[in-house]
Amino acid sequence: MELLRGGEVIDLHIESYIPPRLWGYDLFERHDRHFLGGWFFGHLDFPRALDGGLTGGMWSIATNIGRTASGRFAALKENVEALRADVEATEGRMEIVHSASAWRAARRRGAHACLVSVQGGNAYDAAPDASALEDVVRVTVMHLSNSRLGRTSSPASLGASPGLTPKGREFVEQLDAARMFVDLAHIDRQGFWDAVEVHDPTLPLIVTHTGVNGVRDHWRNLDDDQIRAVADSGGVVGIMFQTSFLRGKGMPNDASLVVDHLEHVIDVGGEAAAALGSDYDGAITPPPELRDGFLGFYRIVQRMLDRGWRPDRVRRVLGDNFLASFEALRP
């Protein structure tokens, strides 16, 4: 409790805007006993995020690939405005921020700092460029399907050519020019290295929600070379809470799974490289003790302490590492 309440606690990937778009899930209502019980959805809402200790987070808007290019961008603009309206309706308990200095100012006022994020760079296919929406500070270049930008890491890639397309490379350069986080979650391995090649080396890369192959070998996870590349850029790797991406044979199904993956990131990339990116409400099924976003972060901290983690390491992983990357990208 003392560690969680005494510093920054930042979730790099919150997908809680999916349920409102699907069936009108009310983010202003506390859903402690949601009917799905933490399977797929119902993990988080505004009351639980605020009461559960989250001082900030990347609130994501997922791209609907069933729309046309113009329809995707129109929907993105509408959803960004809807998110902004919801944040403003919290009457100061949450604030949208665009820089590290704005983050610090919001936190001094006691507000949860909200970073607007986009899952799927194909949302911008009909946009002038990646800077078209000033509220957005991070874009996940790929999601669970191929796009004109490149190939997904998921089995849905279905034999598409590996790597980023010329449009994908150009999009990474546009994100850099706008000083937006280039998020390499969901991208295929060749595309990852294509992005590293064209990325501005003075800016941090980020992978907001993933597992690592060093603990659980899975198509969704990063290998050690990829962890080092993100760490060397000054970025962070956020460990997600989806059990199937984290749990290897014989491993317990509890919050220690997240700590196992965090420890591997630290062993490979250093203590400054590890962070948390739950993917709450992104159709995931976390370990049972992490299915309620109010209690989840407390339980992860307890597992860290059970491993003998120093308080300064806990604080770095909870939020300070990410804030150092944000400071480097947008002071």
C-alpha positions as CSV (number, residue, x, y, z in Angstrom):
1,M,0.0,0.0,0.0
2,E,2.8,2.4,0.9
3,L,4.7,1.8,-2.3
4,L,1.7,2.0,-4.5
5,R,0.3,5.2,-2.9
6,G,3.8,6.8,-2.6
7,G,4.7,7.1,-6.3
8,E,3.7,6.8,-9.9
9,V,1.7,3.8,-11.0
10,I,1.3,3.7,-14.8
11,D,-0.5,1.2,-17.1
12,L,0.9,1.5,-20.6
13,H,-2.1,-0.2,-22.3
14,I,-5.7,0.2,-21.1
15,E,-8.3,-1.0,-23.6
16,S,-11.4,-0.1,-21.6
17,Y,-12.9,1.9,-24.5
18,I,-13.7,-1.4,-26.3
19,P,-16.6,-2.4,-24.0
20,P,-18.4,1.0,-24.3
21,R,-18.2,0.8,-28.1
22,L,-19.4,-2.8,-28.1
23,W,-22.4,-2.6,-25.7
24,G,-22.4,0.7,-23.8
25,Y,-20.4,-0.4,-20.8
26,D,-20.4,2.6,-18.4
27,L,-16.8,3.6,-17.5
28,F,-18.1,5.9,-14.8
29,E,-19.8,3.0,-12.9
30,R,-17.9,0.6,-10.6
31,H,-18.2,-2.9,-12.1
32,D,-16.8,-5.0,-9.2
33,R,-19.1,-7.9,-10.0
34,H,-19.2,-7.7,-13.8
35,F,-21.0,-10.7,-15.2
36,L,-18.0,-12.0,-17.1
37,G,-16.0,-12.2,-13.9
38,G,-12.8,-10.9,-15.5
39,W,-12.9,-13.2,-18.5
40,F,-12.2,-11.1,-21.6
41,F,-13.8,-7.8,-20.3
42,G,-14.9,-6.1,-17.1
43,H,-11.4,-5.5,-15.6
44,L,-11.4,-1.8,-15.2
45,D,-13.4,1.4,-15.1
46,F,-12.8,5.0,-14.0
47,P,-13.6,4.3,-10.3
48,R,-11.4,1.3,-10.0
49,A,-8.5,2.9,-12.0
50,L,-8.6,5.9,-9.6
51,D,-9.2,4.0,-6.4
52,G,-6.8,1.2,-7.4
53,G,-3.8,3.5,-7.4
54,L,-3.3,4.2,-11.1
55,T,-1.8,7.7,-11.3
56,G,-1.7,7.6,-15.1
57,G,-2.2,5.4,-18.1
58,M,-2.3,5.1,-21.9
59,W,-6.0,4.8,-22.7
60,S,-6.2,3.1,-26.1
61,I,-8.6,3.4,-29.0
62,A,-8.6,0.2,-31.1
63,T,-9.0,0.4,-34.8
64,N,-12.0,-1.4,-36.5
65,I,-10.5,-3.0,-39.6
66,G,-14.0,-3.6,-41.0
67,R,-14.3,0.1,-41.9
68,T,-13.0,1.8,-45.0
69,A,-9.9,3.9,-44.7
70,S,-11.9,7.1,-44.5
71,G,-14.3,5.4,-42.0
72,R,-11.5,4.4,-39.8
73,F,-10.1,7.9,-39.5
74,A,-13.5,9.4,-39.0
75,A,-14.2,6.9,-36.2
76,L,-10.9,7.6,-34.6
77,K,-11.6,11.4,-34.5
78,E,-15.0,10.7,-33.0
79,N,-13.6,8.3,-30.4
80,V,-10.8,10.7,-29.4
81,E,-13.4,13.4,-28.9
82,A,-15.5,11.0,-26.8
83,L,-12.6,10.1,-24.6
84,R,-11.7,13.7,-24.1
85,A,-15.3,14.5,-23.1
86,D,-15.3,11.6,-20.6
87,V,-12.1,12.8,-19.1
88,E,-13.4,16.3,-18.8
89,A,-16.5,14.9,-17.1
90,T,-14.4,13.6,-14.2
91,E,-14.1,17.2,-13.1
92,G,-10.4,17.2,-12.6
93,R,-9.8,13.7,-11.3
94,M,-8.4,12.8,-14.8
95,E,-6.6,15.1,-17.3
96,I,-5.3,14.5,-20.8
97,V,-1.7,15.4,-21.0
98,H,0.7,15.7,-24.0
99,S,4.2,16.1,-22.4
100,A,6.2,15.1,-19.3
101,S,5.8,18.6,-17.9
102,A,2.1,18.5,-18.3
103,W,2.1,15.1,-16.6
104,R,3.9,16.6,-13.6
105,A,1.5,19.5,-13.4
106,A,-1.6,17.2,-13.6
107,R,-0.1,15.0,-10.8
108,R,0.5,18.0,-8.6
109,R,-3.2,18.8,-8.9
110,G,-3.9,15.2,-7.8
111,A,-5.2,14.1,-11.3
112,H,-4.8,10.8,-13.1
113,A,-2.7,11.7,-16.2
114,C,-4.3,10.2,-19.3
115,L,-2.3,9.6,-22.5
116,V,-4.4,9.1,-25.6
117,S,-3.2,6.1,-27.6
118,V,-4.2,4.4,-30.8
119,Q,-4.0,0.6,-31.4
120,G,-3.5,0.0,-35.2
121,G,-1.7,2.6,-37.4
122,N,-4.1,1.8,-40.2
123,A,-6.5,4.2,-38.4
124,Y,-4.4,6.9,-40.1
125,D,-4.7,5.5,-43.7
126,A,-6.9,8.5,-44.7
127,A,-5.2,11.1,-42.5
128,P,-2.8,13.7,-43.8
129,D,-0.1,12.3,-41.6
130,A,0.5,10.8,-38.2
131,S,0.3,14.2,-36.5
132,A,-3.3,14.8,-37.5
133,L,-4.7,14.4,-34.0
134,E,-2.8,16.4,-31.4
135,D,-4.2,14.5,-28.4
136,V,-2.6,11.2,-29.5
137,V,0.9,10.6,-28.1
138,R,1.3,6.9,-29.0
139,V,0.4,4.6,-31.9
140,T,0.8,0.8,-32.1
141,V,1.9,0.5,-35.7
142,M,0.4,-2.9,-36.2
143,H,-2.5,-4.8,-34.5
144,L,-3.9,-8.3,-35.0
145,S,-4.3,-8.0,-38.8
146,N,-2.1,-7.1,-41.7
147,S,-2.4,-3.6,-43.1
148,R,-0.9,-1.5,-45.8
149,L,1.8,-0.7,-43.2
150,G,3.1,-4.2,-42.8
151,R,2.5,-7.6,-41.3
152,T,1.1,-8.6,-37.9
153,S,2.9,-11.0,-35.6
154,S,-0.3,-13.0,-35.1
155,P,-1.3,-16.2,-37.0
156,A,-3.6,-14.0,-39.0
157,S,-0.6,-12.9,-41.1
158,L,-1.6,-15.7,-43.4
159,G,1.6,-15.7,-45.5
160,A,1.8,-11.9,-46.2
161,S,5.3,-10.6,-47.0
162,P,7.2,-10.1,-43.7
163,G,8.2,-6.6,-42.5
164,L,7.1,-3.1,-42.9
165,T,6.0,-1.8,-46.3
166,P,7.4,1.5,-47.7
167,K,4.2,3.1,-46.3
168,G,4.9,1.5,-42.9
169,R,8.5,2.9,-42.9
170,E,7.2,6.3,-43.8
171,F,4.6,6.1,-41.0
172,V,7.3,5.4,-38.4
173,E,9.2,8.4,-39.7
174,Q,6.0,10.5,-39.3
175,L,5.5,9.4,-35.8
176,D,9.1,10.3,-35.0
177,A,8.6,13.7,-36.6
178,A,5.6,14.3,-34.4
179,R,7.4,13.0,-31.3
180,M,4.8,10.3,-30.8
181,F,5.7,6.9,-29.3
182,V,6.3,4.2,-31.9
183,D,4.8,1.2,-30.3
184,L,6.1,-2.1,-31.6
185,A,3.6,-4.5,-29.9
186,H,1.9,-6.8,-32.4
187,I,4.4,-6.3,-35.2
188,D,6.2,-9.2,-36.9
189,R,9.9,-9.7,-36.2
190,Q,11.1,-8.4,-39.5
191,G,8.8,-5.4,-39.2
192,F,10.2,-4.7,-35.7
193,W,13.7,-4.5,-37.2
194,D,12.5,-2.5,-40.2
195,A,11.1,0.0,-37.7
196,V,14.3,0.1,-35.7
197,E,16.2,0.8,-38.9
198,V,14.2,3.9,-39.9
199,H,13.5,5.1,-36.4
200,D,15.2,8.3,-35.1
201,P,17.9,6.8,-32.8
202,T,17.7,9.8,-30.4
203,L,14.1,8.9,-29.5
204,P,12.8,6.0,-27.3
205,L,11.0,3.1,-28.8
206,I,8.3,1.4,-26.8
207,V,6.5,-1.9,-26.6
208,T,3.5,-1.3,-24.4
209,H,2.0,-4.7,-23.8
210,T,3.8,-8.0,-24.4
211,G,5.4,-11.0,-22.9
212,V,8.9,-12.3,-23.4
213,N,10.1,-15.5,-25.1
214,G,12.7,-16.0,-22.4
215,V,9.9,-17.0,-20.1
216,R,7.2,-18.2,-22.5
217,D,8.0,-18.8,-26.1
218,H,5.0,-17.4,-28.0
219,W,4.2,-15.6,-31.3
220,R,3.0,-12.6,-29.3
221,N,6.2,-12.2,-27.3
222,L,9.6,-10.4,-27.7
223,D,13.0,-12.2,-27.9
224,D,16.1,-11.0,-26.1
225,D,17.5,-9.0,-29.1
226,Q,14.2,-7.1,-29.3
227,I,14.3,-6.3,-25.6
228,R,17.8,-5.0,-25.9
229,A,16.9,-2.8,-28.9
230,V,14.1,-1.1,-27.0
231,A,16.3,-0.8,-23.9
232,D,19.2,0.7,-25.9
233,S,16.8,3.3,-27.4
234,G,15.9,4.5,-23.9
235,G,12.4,2.9,-24.1
236,V,10.5,0.4,-22.0
237,V,8.8,-3.0,-22.4
238,G,5.4,-3.2,-20.8
239,I,4.4,-6.6,-19.5
240,M,0.8,-7.5,-20.2
241,F,-1.6,-9.7,-18.1
242,Q,-2.9,-12.2,-20.6
243,T,-2.3,-15.7,-19.1
244,S,-1.7,-17.6,-22.3
245,F,1.2,-15.2,-23.3
246,L,2.8,-15.4,-19.9
247,R,2.4,-18.9,-18.5
248,G,4.7,-21.7,-19.5
249,K,4.4,-25.4,-18.5
250,G,4.2,-25.9,-14.7
251,M,4.1,-22.2,-13.9
252,P,1.5,-21.0,-11.3
253,N,-1.5,-19.0,-12.7
254,D,-1.1,-16.0,-10.5
255,A,0.4,-12.5,-10.4
256,S,3.9,-14.0,-10.2
257,L,3.7,-14.6,-13.9
258,V,3.9,-10.9,-14.6
259,V,6.9,-10.6,-12.2
260,D,8.7,-13.5,-14.0
261,H,8.5,-11.6,-17.3
262,L,9.5,-8.3,-15.7
263,E,12.6,-10.0,-14.2
264,H,13.6,-11.3,-17.6
265,V,13.3,-7.9,-19.1
266,I,15.5,-6.5,-16.3
267,D,18.1,-9.3,-16.7
268,V,18.3,-8.7,-20.5
269,G,17.7,-5.0,-20.9
270,G,18.5,-3.5,-17.5
271,E,16.4,-2.2,-14.7
272,A,15.3,0.9,-16.6
273,A,13.6,-1.1,-19.4
274,A,10.8,-2.8,-17.5
275,A,7.2,-1.5,-17.1
276,L,3.6,-2.6,-16.9
277,G,1.0,-2.7,-19.8
278,S,-2.0,-4.7,-18.6
279,D,-4.2,-4.7,-21.7
280,Y,-7.2,-4.7,-19.4
281,D,-10.5,-5.0,-21.3
282,G,-8.6,-6.0,-24.5
283,A,-10.5,-9.3,-24.6
284,I,-7.8,-10.9,-22.3
285,T,-8.1,-13.4,-19.5
286,P,-5.6,-12.5,-16.7
287,P,-4.6,-14.8,-13.9
288,P,-7.5,-15.0,-11.4
289,E,-6.0,-12.6,-8.9
290,L,-5.5,-10.0,-11.6
291,R,-9.0,-10.0,-13.0
292,D,-10.1,-7.0,-11.0
293,G,-8.2,-3.8,-12.0
294,F,-8.7,-2.3,-8.5
295,L,-6.8,-5.1,-6.7
296,G,-4.4,-6.2,-9.5
297,F,-1.6,-3.7,-9.1
298,Y,-1.5,-4.1,-5.3
299,R,-1.2,-7.9,-5.8
300,I,1.7,-7.4,-8.3
301,V,3.5,-5.2,-5.9
302,Q,3.1,-7.8,-3.2
303,R,4.6,-10.5,-5.5
304,M,7.5,-8.1,-6.2
305,L,8.2,-7.7,-2.5
306,D,7.8,-11.5,-2.0
307,R,10.8,-11.9,-4.5
308,G,12.9,-9.5,-2.4
309,W,12.7,-6.5,-4.8
310,R,14.0,-3.3,-3.4
311,P,11.5,-0.5,-3.1
312,D,13.4,1.6,-5.6
313,R,13.1,-1.2,-8.2
314,V,9.4,-1.5,-7.5
315,R,8.9,2.2,-8.1
316,R,10.9,2.2,-11.3
317,V,8.8,-0.6,-12.8
318,L,5.5,0.8,-11.6
319,G,6.1,4.2,-13.3
320,D,9.4,5.9,-13.1
321,N,11.0,4.0,-16.0
322,F,8.2,5.0,-18.3
323,L,8.3,8.7,-17.2
324,A,12.0,8.8,-18.0
325,S,11.2,7.7,-21.6
326,F,8.3,10.2,-21.8
327,E,10.7,12.9,-20.6
328,A,13.1,12.0,-23.4
329,L,10.4,12.0,-26.1
330,R,8.3,15.0,-25.0
331,P,9.9,17.1,-22.2
